[in-house]
Amino acid sequence: MTKPYQIYSAIKYLIDAPLLFISLWLAAYYLPGEEFLIREPFGIILILYTILAWYGSAEISKLYKDFGSNKFSEEIISILFTGIIYFVFFTSFLFLFKVQYKISNHFIVLYLSVLLFLVTIFKYIIRKFLHSIIYQGKLVNRILLIGSTPAAKDFYDTINKYYYYGYKCVGFLDNQNTMMNGCTYLGKVDELAQVMQEQPVDEVIVALSNADHQQIKSSIETCDFHGKRVRLIPDLYLYTSSNIQMNNIGLLPVINLRSLPQDRFANKLLKRAFDVLFSLSFFLLLGWWLLPLIALLIKLGSKGPVFFKQERWGLNNERIICYKFRSMVNGSKDTDEDGNYMQAIPNDLRVTSFGKYLRKTNMDELPQFWNVLIGNMSVVGPRPHPTPLNLASIETVDRYMLRHLVKPGISGLAQVNGCRGETQTPEDMQKRVNFDLFYIHKWTFWLDCQIILQTIINIFRGDQNAY
């Protein structure tokens, strides 16, 4: 571990202790009339407990794991999760020792709000500090890639596109001298030991096909012998489309390849309740004035209906009517003379002036909150595609139909990771489907929260693929 990374890790961990004290002081300062600490010894005990409770909550929520390769929205959700756990610990302590501490609800709300705000701000500052030292080349892991599978190519493209992951690939090994997007070919897999002696390597990434299990085992043993850290990238398509669960029928073990988190009744109930509450909140807080305003601007900008209705595929391939604000000239065709679906492209002449803004900010999707309320869509899920695009993708994209195992969503994991807009090749659609399948099989309530937060961030930041 390099010295800059040690400094980064220490600061990230230790900064929260003074933030706890500062938040307590600010809450006491702005609420001077509130009784806070009755006697000095109990004040010291409370401060010590808040520190222990916070770090205990952070261990449960895994707040201090390395978020360097994750979106900041994921770290924000982890901070909120930590805050919820900490709130339980903190209020439980005050309840048990209510004779010694008389702290009002106003004080608790202000204290926790200030704490979460400060923690979020400082985590962002620390993240930017990490990105800065990575950009300066002071914190870069030199990696050697083994394999040229699609997963290996995606990994190589990702670390080149996003420098803040902190990886620099020195080259790759494969039994075939193939081209891999400019990555240097260093030899065959069995030359691993020789290459590690010749090249400065910090870590080895094994991205071989699942069928090459013997070479995977041999590569790991070689890395262990030379004291190199090794990580595996599993077969991408298998990984994103399977969620294995072991059950017993009598004494016989049975492997279930399609055990989905959203198949469980409790998870279904939680997701549906959240969908309804989120949609109602949108209509009550924003929709009652924002939707009529957008409708008026659409009417003033071009002739035709305000809403655009289109058949799409929902849960279990059922046809649904998806509602959107009209962003194209009225009467625009969806298909060409050969019946092929015409996706929106940059500078598409069919898109109106106001429609460009709606599509850029995703506000053309707002009427789909009605779809969520009536139950044929969810706030988060795989984006539903028009019927012609579905029919064109079934034969060309692996496991395409599996994305219909859950309700489609207004936003999804693929969209917040840049997979939106025109899909020019089957490979583009395959990448989108891989994200969808990962979401389906790894769904959690917190993943939904993270996607919603990232969607809101993208609305203000903009998306180059939104047109």
Steps between C-alpha positions, in 0.01 A plus 500: 500500500648835392547789743237726334246219521584445869443871562172488308376195695594654835334832426185332370471300822608755763325811365161384627597529871549881498192534278293332773626751755451798266142392425421472872649844561311661210170350614559628855605840365192551282261365763633671813169465680505121477631301794798306374749370758396505865830418670851490358574130551188403310596737220832322451323163507255618231781619272687172538181305432420701185845417362467129578142489367596675176795275422294195598224613261758561227632146539149361456431714192855452364545876471879476500537254216683631196247700297767631263368294209133564583276794423470761776127433514580153638709656775218745582257210540751329729524821705120514532488134599765569765295796621190283545690240703671772702163666570375173652812465718498867606131524590508165678783627718309819581189300587689269736666796674219754475554603863859605433433656158215730409538556129206616291387356168588831332857463618524142372361591157735798462801303624446207264424729203819700555701180551381335178553822305857545628589134448370512142692820421827374646469158334465684169806715573702191593383326182622795293831485687531135399419580136761777506786279617396228254496754215852611601617140471580467873247225564479262205479122516681335210296201394555206269191369325466129418249419227329684216138409574222760460522556877876568468440750220227677699732519801785642292274759335357602838832562677623700200186712488480565875850588624380536860478122536875520541600220261761495225508186285855401398365243251313173468570129460297266285561183304390683186675817385177696462436873481353650815430868453865604506610294800855363463524125436772350722478129422317179585342417836771249596759781469349676803797437733750636247291810428463582871879489535547734204211740562427704816161355598301581817197285427384232256146495363390157372218531246508163329196306381333276758599201285869577556481397866838324489676812373317711758626271776853501359503882473389541861768259622767687303388834647504353851853367448624845393305683772273691263143595578253337262136565424253317279249644257236228453337431166295816457194351335471210740555729796234749404233250403511248784425518868564154640318376808520154657184331627414151617209282391507220751867399515575612144683830442342714228669800340266784405650721227217752500458595865434873487493742795174650370333157501482515880172635633661736753719657229205530261300675772787734586564595138131555423448709814801712411377542141159622615636735768767642269250559218243661728772722646601605149144593401431684829829692511593555135254344259200721579677809361790363290296269275248770394789745439681251272172422323445873432852544360456198273174647366661840442801344326332267251164373383369167619415313820692557822551132577656227292373146554702203385468122536787345694564170676468468874511224762480149348498649146154653551423797276460831681428855386789722604425872543747776411491869424510548124850615404479449123304665222144366494464215252870402497555143386649235729603263221659537159371364169641155581326486838819557703462702818660846472664595829565862585842618381703817570343804335196295404273718283193338654576646845348841579698785657335454839512124450882513498492653847247244624707209374825650630359531854290179482188703578320344204480186721311670786151380391621145564443561871139428403615163365664441837182585691283265296757226553644409158832680558735568789704808590819297443541205266610411147383767257214372280576495129253559215360181349695525169828541691415200718430283197825608335706425814360158593710314242818711522545562875575221748241446775307805386160374613620446857475874559121454505514291818427818698299816438664759275607828658510873435874486566740209525854390572588500130383859454697646793810321367476672161316226308219709362404659173565335165629141490690490172623141525389176673805544725356831626171330583684205658681736737167656601344158556797390712438794734129414513568137586750597768233726653233228487715242674670731749202720591483665840299793627823696542597434139170661396579800720845532346359490146239765582765726651730454199208573267436831678871586478499422126199728445700799626835388360364397159561187296683502167291201385171677566362634171 
